[in-house]
């Protein structure tokens, strides 16, 4: 089962990264890297599909507080579960986003509110490159993908779009996948979750009737400028993605060779 040949009703943006083309004419092997949102809302009918995908390792990028307020992941079989939290509870942008999501008073976030949610999201994407827990989590996830015993590797955060999206970028770039293909995979989230986003937006407005949909909508989407912010931060801090992989995440040439051997056809 590859690409969109399978679907999970409770995780509409779940997908296999197999088939994406590399710059040297190869492709990512099907059924090896699977990106999803959190798996707590999978239906009973989804479980046999997940079972056929057969992840050997599930990487959860959520913080413990995010896990505590969400239904536990529904898993098929007995995969290894690795918790690699990419989150900073003290970061003002994270607390602002949480306040919007949970309907809290936003008076304490006047400066961030003036910049708007797109500004907050681009700040988070820049933090993905420089934040301590971000570098640790993404680095550890790459090391897991190097080992045969952890494949197929399934990875997720909450919505499966931002932290999951950047980890996809890291893994696919390390494999030599074409940037155009990486961007297309990142942006397809909006297409796959269109109806779900409207449901989530309605629920947010129900909790906070004063919430302007224009404020919340950018939080539920992926946008080219979010990804551009992360790429820009890579160039600003490391000069190139190659240097970011090596110096920022500790991905060695041997790691990249092992990834390509295991994950490309």
Beta strands, then each sheet from edge to edge (+ up, - down):
strand 1: 15-16
strand 2: 33-36
strand 3: 57-60
strand 4: 80-83
strand 5: 153-156
sheet 1: 1+ 2- 5- 3- 4-
end
